[in-house]
Amino acid sequence: MLEERFLKVIPAVVFLFCVLECFELVLIISDMNKTEKLETEIRQNLKALENITILLNEHLESMQHFEGEKN
């Protein structure tokens, strides 16, 4: 009798584990999407920093050129 109950419970437990695994996969996919969005934002920020650095270097070079003309 105990064996029959045990055998009846096994499919339910397996089903619950499958449902939990599906839920976990959904959460993982959601986190991956958020990570990809953050990566694109970081790339955009790095590109903006690169552009700012280029502009500052150009400004510094023109300032040094201007200082050279003064002397």
mmCIF file as Biopython writes it, N, C-alpha, C and O atoms, coordinates in Angstrom:
data_model
#
loop_
_atom_site.group_PDB
_atom_site.id
_atom_site.type_symbol
_atom_site.label_atom_id
_atom_site.label_alt_id
_atom_site.label_comp_id
_atom_site.label_asym_id
_atom_site.label_entity_id
_atom_site.label_seq_id
_atom_site.pdbx_PDB_ins_code
_atom_site.Cartn_x
_atom_site.Cartn_y
_atom_site.Cartn_z
_atom_site.occupancy
_atom_site.B_iso_or_equiv
_atom_site.auth_seq_id
_atom_site.auth_asym_id
_atom_site.pdbx_PDB_model_num
ATOM 1   N N  . MET A ? 1  ? 0.824  -1.187 0.000   1.0 0.0 1  A 1 
ATOM 2   C CA . MET A ? 1  ? 0.000  0.000  0.000   1.0 0.0 1  A 1 
ATOM 3   C C  . MET A ? 1  ? 0.879  1.267  0.000   1.0 0.0 1  A 1 
ATOM 4   O O  . MET A ? 1  ? 0.614  2.220  -0.733  1.0 0.0 1  A 1 
ATOM 5   N N  . LEU A ? 2  ? 1.898  1.253  0.813   1.0 0.0 2  A 1 
ATOM 6   C CA . LEU A ? 2  ? 2.812  2.391  0.852   1.0 0.0 2  A 1 
ATOM 7   C C  . LEU A ? 2  ? 3.527  2.537  -0.490  1.0 0.0 2  A 1 
ATOM 8   O O  . LEU A ? 2  ? 3.794  3.646  -0.953  1.0 0.0 2  A 1 
ATOM 9   N N  . GLU A ? 3  ? 3.827  1.411  -1.092  1.0 0.0 3  A 1 
ATOM 10  C CA . GLU A ? 3  ? 4.496  1.411  -2.385  1.0 0.0 3  A 1 
ATOM 11  C C  . GLU A ? 3  ? 3.612  2.040  -3.463  1.0 0.0 3  A 1 
ATOM 12  O O  . GLU A ? 3  ? 4.111  2.769  -4.320  1.0 0.0 3  A 1 
ATOM 13  N N  . GLU A ? 4  ? 2.316  1.768  -3.430  1.0 0.0 4  A 1 
ATOM 14  C CA . GLU A ? 4  ? 1.386  2.339  -4.412  1.0 0.0 4  A 1 
ATOM 15  C C  . GLU A ? 4  ? 1.309  3.851  -4.271  1.0 0.0 4  A 1 
ATOM 16  O O  . GLU A ? 4  ? 1.299  4.569  -5.271  1.0 0.0 4  A 1 
ATOM 17  N N  . ARG A ? 5  ? 1.254  4.341  -3.038  1.0 0.0 5  A 1 
ATOM 18  C CA . ARG A ? 5  ? 1.221  5.787  -2.810  1.0 0.0 5  A 1 
ATOM 19  C C  . ARG A ? 5  ? 2.499  6.430  -3.348  1.0 0.0 5  A 1 
ATOM 20  O O  . ARG A ? 5  ? 2.467  7.471  -4.004  1.0 0.0 5  A 1 
ATOM 21  N N  . PHE A ? 6  ? 3.601  5.790  -3.057  1.0 0.0 6  A 1 
ATOM 22  C CA . PHE A ? 6  ? 4.888  6.308  -3.499  1.0 0.0 6  A 1 
ATOM 23  C C  . PHE A ? 6  ? 4.940  6.392  -5.017  1.0 0.0 6  A 1 
ATOM 24  O O  . PHE A ? 6  ? 5.434  7.373  -5.572  1.0 0.0 6  A 1 
ATOM 25  N N  . LEU A ? 7  ? 4.433  5.372  -5.684  1.0 0.0 7  A 1 
ATOM 26  C CA . LEU A ? 7  ? 4.425  5.357  -7.147  1.0 0.0 7  A 1 
ATOM 27  C C  . LEU A ? 7  ? 3.478  6.405  -7.716  1.0 0.0 7  A 1 
ATOM 28  O O  . LEU A ? 7  ? 3.715  6.917  -8.810  1.0 0.0 7  A 1 
ATOM 29  N N  . LYS A ? 8  ? 2.415  6.731  -6.997  1.0 0.0 8  A 1 
ATOM 30  C CA . LYS A ? 8  ? 1.485  7.761  -7.460  1.0 0.0 8  A 1 
ATOM 31  C C  . LYS A ? 8  ? 2.072  9.162  -7.289  1.0 0.0 8  A 1 
ATOM 32  O O  . LYS A ? 8  ? 1.739  10.073 -8.048  1.0 0.0 8  A 1 
ATOM 33  N N  . VAL A ? 9  ? 2.928  9.333  -6.316  1.0 0.0 9  A 1 
ATOM 34  C CA . VAL A ? 9  ? 3.501  10.654 -6.029  1.0 0.0 9  A 1 
ATOM 35  C C  . VAL A ? 9  ? 4.631  10.994 -6.998  1.0 0.0 9  A 1 
ATOM 36  O O  . VAL A ? 9  ? 4.846  12.166 -7.307  1.0 0.0 9  A 1 
ATOM 37  N N  . ILE A ? 10 ? 5.340  10.001 -7.470  1.0 0.0 10 A 1 
ATOM 38  C CA . ILE A ? 10 ? 6.506  10.235 -8.332  1.0 0.0 10 A 1 
ATOM 39  C C  . ILE A ? 10 ? 6.170  11.071 -9.568  1.0 0.0 10 A 1 
ATOM 40  O O  . ILE A ? 10 ? 6.893  12.031 -9.837  1.0 0.0 10 A 1 
ATOM 41  N N  . PRO A ? 11 ? 5.122  10.771 -10.334 1.0 0.0 11 A 1 
ATOM 42  C CA . PRO A ? 11 ? 4.834  11.614 -11.510 1.0 0.0 11 A 1 
ATOM 43  C C  . PRO A ? 11 ? 4.530  13.064 -11.148 1.0 0.0 11 A 1 
ATOM 44  O O  . PRO A ? 11 ? 4.914  13.981 -11.874 1.0 0.0 11 A 1 
ATOM 45  N N  . ALA A ? 12 ? 3.843  13.271 -10.030 1.0 0.0 12 A 1 
ATOM 46  C CA . ALA A ? 12 ? 3.540  14.641 -9.609  1.0 0.0 12 A 1 
ATOM 47  C C  . ALA A ? 12 ? 4.819  15.393 -9.264  1.0 0.0 12 A 1 
ATOM 48  O O  . ALA A ? 12 ? 4.968  16.563 -9.616  1.0 0.0 12 A 1 
ATOM 49  N N  . VAL A ? 13 ? 5.730  14.733 -8.585  1.0 0.0 13 A 1 
ATOM 50  C CA . VAL A ? 13 ? 6.994  15.372 -8.212  1.0 0.0 13 A 1 
ATOM 51  C C  . VAL A ? 13 ? 7.817  15.683 -9.458  1.0 0.0 13 A 1 
ATOM 52  O O  . VAL A ? 13 ? 8.398  16.764 -9.566  1.0 0.0 13 A 1 
ATOM 53  N N  . VAL A ? 14 ? 7.869  14.758 -10.381 1.0 0.0 14 A 1 
ATOM 54  C CA . VAL A ? 14 ? 8.604  14.987 -11.633 1.0 0.0 14 A 1 
ATOM 55  C C  . VAL A ? 14 ? 7.991  16.151 -12.401 1.0 0.0 14 A 1 
ATOM 56  O O  . VAL A ? 14 ? 8.713  16.986 -12.945 1.0 0.0 14 A 1 
ATOM 57  N N  . PHE A ? 15 ? 6.672  16.208 -12.446 1.0 0.0 15 A 1 
ATOM 58  C CA . PHE A ? 15 ? 5.990  17.307 -13.129 1.0 0.0 15 A 1 
ATOM 59  C C  . PHE A ? 15 ? 6.330  18.646 -12.474 1.0 0.0 15 A 1 
ATOM 60  O O  . PHE A ? 15 ? 6.601  19.627 -13.167 1.0 0.0 15 A 1 
ATOM 61  N N  . LEU A ? 16 ? 6.314  18.684 -11.142 1.0 0.0 16 A 1 
ATOM 62  C CA . LEU A ? 16 ? 6.641  19.931 -10.447 1.0 0.0 16 A 1 
ATOM 63  C C  . LEU A ? 16 ? 8.080  20.365 -10.723 1.0 0.0 16 A 1 
ATOM 64  O O  . LEU A ? 16 ? 8.345  21.554 -10.901 1.0 0.0 16 A 1 
ATOM 65  N N  . PHE A ? 17 ? 8.998  19.421 -10.760 1.0 0.0 17 A 1 
ATOM 66  C CA . PHE A ? 17 ? 10.379 19.768 -11.088 1.0 0.0 17 A 1 
ATOM 67  C C  . PHE A ? 17 ? 10.486 20.306 -12.511 1.0 0.0 17 A 1 
ATOM 68  O O  . PHE A ? 17 ? 11.256 21.232 -12.768 1.0 0.0 17 A 1 
ATOM 69  N N  . CYS A ? 18 ? 9.730  19.739 -13.427 1.0 0.0 18 A 1 
ATOM 70  C CA . CYS A ? 18 ? 9.742  20.239 -14.810 1.0 0.0 18 A 1 
ATOM 71  C C  . CYS A ? 18 ? 9.207  21.664 -14.875 1.0 0.0 18 A 1 
ATOM 72  O O  . CYS A ? 18 ? 9.761  22.514 -15.573 1.0 0.0 18 A 1 
ATOM 73  N N  . VAL A ? 19 ? 8.125  21.916 -14.142 1.0 0.0 19 A 1 
ATOM 74  C CA . VAL A ? 19 ? 7.555  23.271 -14.112 1.0 0.0 19 A 1 
ATOM 75  C C  . VAL A ? 19 ? 8.566  24.242 -13.512 1.0 0.0 19 A 1 
ATOM 76  O O  . VAL A ? 19 ? 8.744  25.348 -14.021 1.0 0.0 19 A 1 
ATOM 77  N N  . LEU A ? 20 ? 9.226  23.832 -12.435 1.0 0.0 20 A 1 
ATOM 78  C CA . LEU A ? 20 ? 10.232 24.698 -11.821 1.0 0.0 20 A 1 
ATOM 79  C C  . LEU A ? 20 ? 11.396 24.971 -12.770 1.0 0.0 20 A 1 
ATOM 80  O O  . LEU A ? 20 ? 11.906 26.090 -12.813 1.0 0.0 20 A 1 
ATOM 81  N N  . GLU A ? 21 ? 11.812 23.983 -13.516 1.0 0.0 21 A 1 
ATOM 82  C CA . GLU A ? 21 ? 12.894 24.172 -14.481 1.0 0.0 21 A 1 
ATOM 83  C C  . GLU A ? 21 ? 12.479 25.147 -15.580 1.0 0.0 21 A 1 
ATOM 84  O O  . GLU A ? 21 ? 13.276 25.984 -16.004 1.0 0.0 21 A 1 
ATOM 85  N N  . CYS A ? 22 ? 11.243 25.040 -16.038 1.0 0.0 22 A 1 
ATOM 86  C CA . CYS A ? 22 ? 10.752 25.982 -17.059 1.0 0.0 22 A 1 
ATOM 87  C C  . CYS A ? 22 ? 10.740 27.398 -16.511 1.0 0.0 22 A 1 
ATOM 88  O O  . CYS A ? 22 ? 11.144 28.336 -17.198 1.0 0.0 22 A 1 
ATOM 89  N N  . PHE A ? 23 ? 10.281 27.558 -15.281 1.0 0.0 23 A 1 
ATOM 90  C CA . PHE A ? 23 ? 10.261 28.868 -14.643 1.0 0.0 23 A 1 
ATOM 91  C C  . PHE A ? 23 ? 11.682 29.418 -14.513 1.0 0.0 23 A 1 
ATOM 92  O O  . PHE A ? 23 ? 11.918 30.602 -14.754 1.0 0.0 23 A 1 
ATOM 93  N N  . GLU A ? 24 ? 12.616 28.561 -14.135 1.0 0.0 24 A 1 
ATOM 94  C CA . GLU A ? 24 ? 14.010 28.975 -14.015 1.0 0.0 24 A 1 
ATOM 95  C C  . GLU A ? 24 ? 14.574 29.416 -15.363 1.0 0.0 24 A 1 
ATOM 96  O O  . GLU A ? 24 ? 15.312 30.399 -15.432 1.0 0.0 24 A 1 
ATOM 97  N N  . LEU A ? 25 ? 14.236 28.702 -16.428 1.0 0.0 25 A 1 
ATOM 98  C CA . LEU A ? 25 ? 14.694 29.090 -17.765 1.0 0.0 25 A 1 
ATOM 99  C C  . LEU A ? 25 ? 14.151 30.455 -18.166 1.0 0.0 25 A 1 
ATOM 100 O O  . LEU A ? 25 ? 14.865 31.261 -18.763 1.0 0.0 25 A 1 
ATOM 101 N N  . VAL A ? 26 ? 12.889 30.714 -17.839 1.0 0.0 26 A 1 
ATOM 102 C CA . VAL A ? 26 ? 12.299 32.020 -18.147 1.0 0.0 26 A 1 
ATOM 103 C C  . VAL A ? 26 ? 13.053 33.117 -17.408 1.0 0.0 26 A 1 
ATOM 104 O O  . VAL A ? 26 ? 13.346 34.166 -17.982 1.0 0.0 26 A 1 
ATOM 105 N N  . LEU A ? 27 ? 13.366 32.881 -16.146 1.0 0.0 27 A 1 
ATOM 106 C CA . LEU A ? 27 ? 14.111 33.879 -15.378 1.0 0.0 27 A 1 
ATOM 107 C C  . LEU A ? 27 ? 15.512 34.098 -15.944 1.0 0.0 27 A 1 
ATOM 108 O O  . LEU A ? 27 ? 15.995 35.229 -15.992 1.0 0.0 27 A 1 
ATOM 109 N N  . ILE A ? 28 ? 16.154 33.033 -16.364 1.0 0.0 28 A 1 
ATOM 110 C CA . ILE A ? 28 ? 17.494 33.148 -16.944 1.0 0.0 28 A 1 
ATOM 111 C C  . ILE A ? 28 ? 17.449 33.954 -18.235 1.0 0.0 28 A 1 
ATOM 112 O O  . ILE A ? 28 ? 18.304 34.811 -18.462 1.0 0.0 28 A 1 
ATOM 113 N N  . ILE A ? 29 ? 16.463 33.687 -19.078 1.0 0.0 29 A 1 
ATOM 114 C CA . ILE A ? 29 ? 16.332 34.423 -20.340 1.0 0.0 29 A 1 
ATOM 115 C C  . ILE A ? 29 ? 16.068 35.895 -20.070 1.0 0.0 29 A 1 
ATOM 116 O O  . ILE A ? 29 ? 16.618 36.764 -20.746 1.0 0.0 29 A 1 
ATOM 117 N N  . SER A ? 30 ? 15.229 36.174 -19.084 1.0 0.0 30 A 1 
ATOM 118 C CA . SER A ? 30 ? 14.941 37.560 -18.722 1.0 0.0 30 A 1 
ATOM 119 C C  . SER A ? 30 ? 16.210 38.272 -18.254 1.0 0.0 30 A 1 
ATOM 120 O O  . SER A ? 30 ? 16.473 39.405 -18.657 1.0 0.0 30 A 1 
ATOM 121 N N  . ASP A ? 31 ? 16.987 37.615 -17.414 1.0 0.0 31 A 1 
ATOM 122 C CA . ASP A ? 31 ? 18.238 38.209 -16.942 1.0 0.0 31 A 1 
ATOM 123 C C  . ASP A ? 31 ? 19.221 38.421 -18.088 1.0 0.0 31 A 1 
ATOM 124 O O  . ASP A ? 31 ? 19.945 39.416 -18.108 1.0 0.0 31 A 1 
ATOM 125 N N  . MET A ? 32 ? 19.249 37.494 -19.038 1.0 0.0 32 A 1 
ATOM 126 C CA . MET A ? 32 ? 20.148 37.650 -20.186 1.0 0.0 32 A 1 
ATOM 127 C C  . MET A ? 32 ? 19.749 38.863 -21.018 1.0 0.0 32 A 1 
ATOM 128 O O  . MET A ? 32 ? 20.613 39.594 -21.501 1.0 0.0 32 A 1 
ATOM 129 N N  . ASN A ? 33 ? 18.453 39.081 -21.187 1.0 0.0 33 A 1 
ATOM 130 C CA . ASN A ? 33 ? 17.998 40.248 -21.942 1.0 0.0 33 A 1 
ATOM 131 C C  . ASN A ? 33 ? 18.405 41.533 -21.236 1.0 0.0 33 A 1 
ATOM 132 O O  . ASN A ? 33 ? 18.844 42.486 -21.879 1.0 0.0 33 A 1 
ATOM 133 N N  . LYS A ? 34 ? 18.260 41.561 -19.919 1.0 0.0 34 A 1 
ATOM 134 C CA . LYS A ? 34 ? 18.663 42.749 -19.165 1.0 0.0 34 A 1 
ATOM 135 C C  . LYS A ? 34 ? 20.170 42.975 -19.291 1.0 0.0 34 A 1 
ATOM 136 O O  . LYS A ? 34 ? 20.625 44.110 -19.425 1.0 0.0 34 A 1 
ATOM 137 N N  . THR A ? 35 ? 20.929 41.896 -19.248 1.0 0.0 35 A 1 
ATOM 138 C CA . THR A ? 35 ? 22.384 42.000 -19.372 1.0 0.0 35 A 1 
ATOM 139 C C  . THR A ? 35 ? 22.771 42.537 -20.743 1.0 0.0 35 A 1 
ATOM 140 O O  . THR A ? 35 ? 23.670 43.370 -20.852 1.0 0.0 35 A 1 
ATOM 141 N N  . GLU A ? 36 ? 22.100 42.067 -21.787 1.0 0.0 36 A 1 
ATOM 142 C CA . GLU A ? 36 ? 22.398 42.561 -23.135 1.0 0.0 36 A 1 
ATOM 143 C C  . GLU A ? 36 ? 22.090 44.044 -23.252 1.0 0.0 36 A 1 
ATOM 144 O O  . GLU A ? 36 ? 22.839 44.784 -23.890 1.0 0.0 36 A 1 
ATOM 145 N N  . LYS A ? 37 ? 20.992 44.488 -22.643 1.0 0.0 37 A 1 
ATOM 146 C CA . LYS A ? 37 ? 20.662 45.913 -22.677 1.0 0.0 37 A 1 
ATOM 147 C C  . LYS A ? 37 ? 21.728 46.725 -21.956 1.0 0.0 37 A 1 
ATOM 148 O O  . LYS A ? 37 ? 22.130 47.788 -22.429 1.0 0.0 37 A 1 
ATOM 149 N N  . LEU A ? 38 ? 22.186 46.227 -20.812 1.0 0.0 38 A 1 
ATOM 150 C CA . LEU A ? 38 ? 23.239 46.929 -20.082 1.0 0.0 38 A 1 
ATOM 151 C C  . LEU A ? 38 ? 24.535 46.974 -20.886 1.0 0.0 38 A 1 
ATOM 152 O O  . LEU A ? 38 ? 25.238 47.985 -20.877 1.0 0.0 38 A 1 
ATOM 153 N N  . GLU A ? 39 ? 24.850 45.895 -21.572 1.0 0.0 39 A 1 
ATOM 154 C CA . GLU A ? 39 ? 26.062 45.872 -22.393 1.0 0.0 39 A 1 
ATOM 155 C C  . GLU A ? 39 ? 25.989 46.901 -23.510 1.0 0.0 39 A 1 
ATOM 156 O O  . GLU A ? 39 ? 26.982 47.572 -23.790 1.0 0.0 39 A 1 
ATOM 157 N N  . THR A ? 40 ? 24.839 47.039 -24.151 1.0 0.0 40 A 1 
ATOM 158 C CA . THR A ? 40 ? 24.723 48.034 -25.221 1.0 0.0 40 A 1 
ATOM 159 C C  . THR A ? 40 ? 24.831 49.445 -24.657 1.0 0.0 40 A 1 
ATOM 160 O O  . THR A ? 40 ? 25.427 50.319 -25.287 1.0 0.0 40 A 1 
ATOM 161 N N  . GLU A ? 41 ? 24.258 49.678 -23.472 1.0 0.0 41 A 1 
ATOM 162 C CA . GLU A ? 41 ? 24.380 50.994 -22.854 1.0 0.0 41 A 1 
ATOM 163 C C  . GLU A ? 41 ? 25.837 51.293 -22.508 1.0 0.0 41 A 1 
ATOM 164 O O  . GLU A ? 41 ? 26.302 52.418 -22.687 1.0 0.0 41 A 1 
ATOM 165 N N  . ILE A ? 42 ? 26.549 50.296 -22.016 1.0 0.0 42 A 1 
ATOM 166 C CA . ILE A ? 42 ? 27.961 50.487 -21.677 1.0 0.0 42 A 1 
ATOM 167 C C  . ILE A ? 42 ? 28.766 50.786 -22.932 1.0 0.0 42 A 1 
ATOM 168 O O  . ILE A ? 42 ? 29.643 51.650 -22.911 1.0 0.0 42 A 1 
ATOM 169 N N  . ARG A ? 43 ? 28.481 50.086 -24.022 1.0 0.0 43 A 1 
ATOM 170 C CA . ARG A ? 43 ? 29.186 50.356 -25.289 1.0 0.0 43 A 1 
ATOM 171 C C  . ARG A ? 43 ? 28.928 51.788 -25.750 1.0 0.0 43 A 1 
ATOM 172 O O  . ARG A ? 43 ? 29.845 52.472 -26.203 1.0 0.0 43 A 1 
ATOM 173 N N  . GLN A ? 44 ? 27.676 52.240 -25.633 1.0 0.0 44 A 1 
ATOM 174 C CA . GLN A ? 44 ? 27.349 53.604 -26.037 1.0 0.0 44 A 1 
ATOM 175 C C  . GLN A ? 44 ? 28.089 54.612 -25.162 1.0 0.0 44 A 1 
ATOM 176 O O  . GLN A ? 44 ? 28.600 55.616 -25.658 1.0 0.0 44 A 1 
ATOM 177 N N  . ASN A ? 45 ? 28.146 54.341 -23.856 1.0 0.0 45 A 1 
ATOM 178 C CA . ASN A ? 45 ? 28.860 55.244 -22.953 1.0 0.0 45 A 1 
ATOM 179 C C  . ASN A ? 45 ? 30.352 55.273 -23.267 1.0 0.0 45 A 1 
ATOM 180 O O  . ASN A ? 45 ? 30.976 56.333 -23.230 1.0 0.0 45 A 1 
ATOM 181 N N  . LEU A ? 46 ? 30.923 54.113 -23.574 1.0 0.0 46 A 1 
ATOM 182 C CA . LEU A ? 46 ? 32.342 54.075 -23.931 1.0 0.0 46 A 1 
ATOM 183 C C  . LEU A ? 46 ? 32.608 54.837 -25.224 1.0 0.0 46 A 1 
ATOM 184 O O  . LEU A ? 46 ? 33.626 55.519 -25.343 1.0 0.0 46 A 1 
ATOM 185 N N  . LYS A ? 47 ? 31.707 54.727 -26.185 1.0 0.0 47 A 1 
ATOM 186 C CA . LYS A ? 47 ? 31.854 55.465 -27.441 1.0 0.0 47 A 1 
ATOM 187 C C  . LYS A ? 47 ? 31.785 56.967 -27.180 1.0 0.0 47 A 1 
ATOM 188 O O  . LYS A ? 47 ? 32.554 57.737 -27.755 1.0 0.0 47 A 1 
ATOM 189 N N  . ALA A ? 48 ? 30.861 57.383 -26.312 1.0 0.0 48 A 1 
ATOM 190 C CA . ALA A ? 48 ? 30.756 58.803 -25.971 1.0 0.0 48 A 1 
ATOM 191 C C  . ALA A ? 48 ? 32.026 59.281 -25.274 1.0 0.0 48 A 1 
ATOM 192 O O  . ALA A ? 48 ? 32.516 60.374 -25.560 1.0 0.0 48 A 1 
ATOM 193 N N  . LEU A ? 49 ? 32.561 58.471 -24.364 1.0 0.0 49 A 1 
ATOM 194 C CA . LEU A ? 49 ? 33.808 58.838 -23.695 1.0 0.0 49 A 1 
ATOM 195 C C  . LEU A ? 49 ? 34.963 58.933 -24.682 1.0 0.0 49 A 1 
ATOM 196 O O  . LEU A ? 49 ? 35.818 59.811 -24.565 1.0 0.0 49 A 1 
ATOM 197 N N  . GLU A ? 50 ? 34.985 58.038 -25.642 1.0 0.0 50 A 1 
ATOM 198 C CA . GLU A ? 50 ? 36.031 58.083 -26.663 1.0 0.0 50 A 1 
ATOM 199 C C  . GLU A ? 50 ? 35.934 59.375 -27.471 1.0 0.0 50 A 1 
ATOM 200 O O  . GLU A ? 50 ? 36.948 60.015 -27.749 1.0 0.0 50 A 1 
ATOM 201 N N  . ASN A ? 51 ? 34.718 59.755 -27.845 1.0 0.0 51 A 1 
ATOM 202 C CA . ASN A ? 51 ? 34.527 60.999 -28.599 1.0 0.0 51 A 1 
ATOM 203 C C  . ASN A ? 51 ? 34.936 62.209 -27.772 1.0 0.0 51 A 1 
ATOM 204 O O  . ASN A ? 51 ? 35.563 63.133 -28.289 1.0 0.0 51 A 1 
ATOM 205 N N  . ILE A ? 52 ? 34.585 62.207 -26.495 1.0 0.0 52 A 1 
ATOM 206 C CA . ILE A ? 52 ? 34.962 63.320 -25.620 1.0 0.0 52 A 1 
ATOM 207 C C  . ILE A ? 52 ? 36.480 63.400 -25.500 1.0 0.0 52 A 1 
ATOM 208 O O  . ILE A ? 52 ? 37.052 64.490 -25.536 1.0 0.0 52 A 1 
ATOM 209 N N  . THR A ? 53 ? 37.129 62.258 -25.357 1.0 0.0 53 A 1 
ATOM 210 C CA . THR A ? 53 ? 38.590 62.229 -25.253 1.0 0.0 53 A 1 
ATOM 211 C C  . THR A ? 53 ? 39.238 62.776 -26.513 1.0 0.0 53 A 1 
ATOM 212 O O  . THR A ? 53 ? 40.202 63.539 -26.437 1.0 0.0 53 A 1 
ATOM 213 N N  . ILE A ? 54 ? 38.719 62.395 -27.662 1.0 0.0 54 A 1 
ATOM 214 C CA . ILE A ? 54 ? 39.258 62.899 -28.932 1.0 0.0 54 A 1 
ATOM 215 C C  . ILE A ? 54 ? 39.108 64.413 -29.008 1.0 0.0 54 A 1 
ATOM 216 O O  . ILE A ? 54 ? 40.043 65.116 -29.393 1.0 0.0 54 A 1 
ATOM 217 N N  . LEU A ? 55 ? 37.933 64.912 -28.641 1.0 0.0 55 A 1 
ATOM 218 C CA . LEU A ? 55 ? 37.711 66.360 -28.675 1.0 0.0 55 A 1 
ATOM 219 C C  . LEU A ? 55 ? 38.622 67.094 -27.697 1.0 0.0 55 A 1 
ATOM 220 O O  . LEU A ? 55 ? 39.160 68.153 -28.021 1.0 0.0 55 A 1 
ATOM 221 N N  . LEU A ? 56 ? 38.793 66.537 -26.508 1.0 0.0 56 A 1 
ATOM 222 C CA . LEU A ? 56 ? 39.677 67.177 -25.532 1.0 0.0 56 A 1 
ATOM 223 C C  . LEU A ? 56 ? 41.125 67.173 -26.005 1.0 0.0 56 A 1 
ATOM 224 O O  . LEU A ? 56 ? 41.846 68.149 -25.797 1.0 0.0 56 A 1 
ATOM 225 N N  . ASN A ? 57 ? 41.555 66.097 -26.633 1.0 0.0 57 A 1 
ATOM 226 C CA . ASN A ? 57 ? 42.920 66.047 -27.168 1.0 0.0 57 A 1 
ATOM 227 C C  . ASN A ? 57 ? 43.111 67.076 -28.274 1.0 0.0 57 A 1 
ATOM 228 O O  . ASN A ? 57 ? 44.147 67.737 -28.336 1.0 0.0 57 A 1 
ATOM 229 N N  . GLU A ? 58 ? 42.118 67.212 -29.144 1.0 0.0 58 A 1 
ATOM 230 C CA . GLU A ? 58 ? 42.202 68.218 -30.206 1.0 0.0 58 A 1 
ATOM 231 C C  . GLU A ? 58 ? 42.262 69.616 -29.614 1.0 0.0 58 A 1 
ATOM 232 O O  . GLU A ? 58 ? 43.019 70.466 -30.083 1.0 0.0 58 A 1 
ATOM 233 N N  . HIS A ? 59 ? 41.460 69.852 -28.578 1.0 0.0 59 A 1 
ATOM 234 C CA . HIS A ? 59 ? 41.457 71.162 -27.935 1.0 0.0 59 A 1 
ATOM 235 C C  . HIS A ? 59 ? 42.812 71.430 -27.274 1.0 0.0 59 A 1 
ATOM 236 O O  . HIS A ? 59 ? 43.340 72.540 -27.354 1.0 0.0 59 A 1 
ATOM 237 N N  . LEU A ? 60 ? 43.365 70.415 -26.627 1.0 0.0 60 A 1 
ATOM 238 C CA . LEU A ? 60 ? 44.669 70.570 -25.988 1.0 0.0 60 A 1 
ATOM 239 C C  . LEU A ? 60 ? 45.750 70.863 -27.018 1.0 0.0 60 A 1 
ATOM 240 O O  . LEU A ? 60 ? 46.614 71.708 -26.783 1.0 0.0 60 A 1 
ATOM 241 N N  . GLU A ? 61 ? 45.714 70.180 -28.151 1.0 0.0 61 A 1 
ATOM 242 C CA . GLU A ? 61 ? 46.702 70.423 -29.202 1.0 0.0 61 A 1 
ATOM 243 C C  . GLU A ? 61 ? 46.592 71.842 -29.738 1.0 0.0 61 A 1 
ATOM 244 O O  . GLU A ? 61 ? 47.607 72.493 -29.987 1.0 0.0 61 A 1 
ATOM 245 N N  . SER A ? 62 ? 45.367 72.326 -29.918 1.0 0.0 62 A 1 
ATOM 246 C CA . SER A ? 62 ? 45.202 73.696 -30.418 1.0 0.0 62 A 1 
ATOM 247 C C  . SER A ? 62 ? 45.655 74.707 -29.373 1.0 0.0 62 A 1 
ATOM 248 O O  . SER A ? 62 ? 46.202 75.755 -29.717 1.0 0.0 62 A 1 
ATOM 249 N N  . MET A ? 63 ? 45.429 74.395 -28.088 1.0 0.0 63 A 1 
ATOM 250 C CA . MET A ? 63 ? 45.897 75.294 -27.028 1.0 0.0 63 A 1 
ATOM 251 C C  . MET A ? 63 ? 47.423 75.325 -27.004 1.0 0.0 63 A 1 
ATOM 252 O O  . MET A ? 63 ? 48.017 76.390 -26.838 1.0 0.0 63 A 1 
ATOM 253 N N  . GLN A ? 64 ? 48.061 74.167 -27.169 1.0 0.0 64 A 1 
ATOM 254 C CA . GLN A ? 64 ? 49.523 74.121 -27.185 1.0 0.0 64 A 1 
ATOM 255 C C  . GLN A ? 64 ? 50.064 74.854 -28.408 1.0 0.0 64 A 1 
ATOM 256 O O  . GLN A ? 64 ? 51.084 75.538 -28.324 1.0 0.0 64 A 1 
ATOM 257 N N  . HIS A ? 65 ? 49.385 74.712 -29.538 1.0 0.0 65 A 1 
ATOM 258 C CA . HIS A ? 65 ? 49.800 75.423 -30.746 1.0 0.0 65 A 1 
ATOM 259 C C  . HIS A ? 65 ? 49.680 76.927 -30.530 1.0 0.0 65 A 1 
ATOM 260 O O  . HIS A ? 65 ? 50.554 77.687 -30.947 1.0 0.0 65 A 1 
ATOM 261 N N  . PHE A ? 66 ? 48.598 77.361 -29.877 1.0 0.0 66 A 1 
ATOM 262 C CA . PHE A ? 66 ? 48.384 78.771 -29.597 1.0 0.0 66 A 1 
ATOM 263 C C  . PHE A ? 66 ? 49.457 79.291 -28.641 1.0 0.0 66 A 1 
ATOM 264 O O  . PHE A ? 66 ? 49.949 80.406 -28.815 1.0 0.0 66 A 1 
ATOM 265 N N  . GLU A ? 67 ? 49.821 78.502 -27.640 1.0 0.0 67 A 1 
ATOM 266 C CA . GLU A ? 67 ? 50.876 78.891 -26.700 1.0 0.0 67 A 1 
ATOM 267 C C  . GLU A ? 67 ? 52.219 79.003 -27.425 1.0 0.0 67 A 1 
ATOM 268 O O  . GLU A ? 67 ? 53.027 79.879 -27.116 1.0 0.0 67 A 1 
ATOM 269 N N  . GLY A ? 68 ? 52.449 78.114 -28.385 1.0 0.0 68 A 1 
ATOM 270 C CA . GLY A ? 68 ? 53.694 78.154 -29.152 1.0 0.0 68 A 1 
ATOM 271 C C  . GLY A ? 68 ? 53.784 79.409 -29.996 1.0 0.0 68 A 1 
ATOM 272 O O  . GLY A ? 68 ? 54.878 79.944 -30.176 1.0 0.0 68 A 1 
ATOM 273 N N  . GLU A ? 69 ? 52.671 79.896 -30.518 1.0 0.0 69 A 1 
ATOM 274 C CA . GLU A ? 69 ? 52.667 81.115 -31.324 1.0 0.0 69 A 1 
ATOM 275 C C  . GLU A ? 69 ? 52.890 82.340 -30.463 1.0 0.0 69 A 1 
ATOM 276 O O  . GLU A ? 69 ? 53.475 83.319 -30.926 1.0 0.0 69 A 1 
ATOM 277 N N  . LYS A ? 70 ? 52.435 82.309 -29.214 1.0 0.0 70 A 1 
ATOM 278 C CA . LYS A ? 70 ? 52.600 83.444 -28.309 1.0 0.0 70 A 1 
ATOM 279 C C  . LYS A ? 70 ? 54.072 83.685 -27.997 1.0 0.0 70 A 1 
ATOM 280 O O  . LYS A ? 70 ? 54.524 84.828 -27.941 1.0 0.0 70 A 1 
ATOM 281 N N  . ASN A ? 71 ? 54.810 82.605 -27.794 1.0 0.0 71 A 1 
ATOM 282 C CA . ASN A ? 71 ? 56.224 82.730 -27.396 1.0 0.0 71 A 1 
ATOM 283 C C  . ASN A ? 71 ? 57.067 82.986 -28.569 1.0 0.0 71 A 1 
ATOM 284 O O  . ASN A ? 71 ? 58.284 83.121 -28.438 1.0 0.0 71 A 1 
#
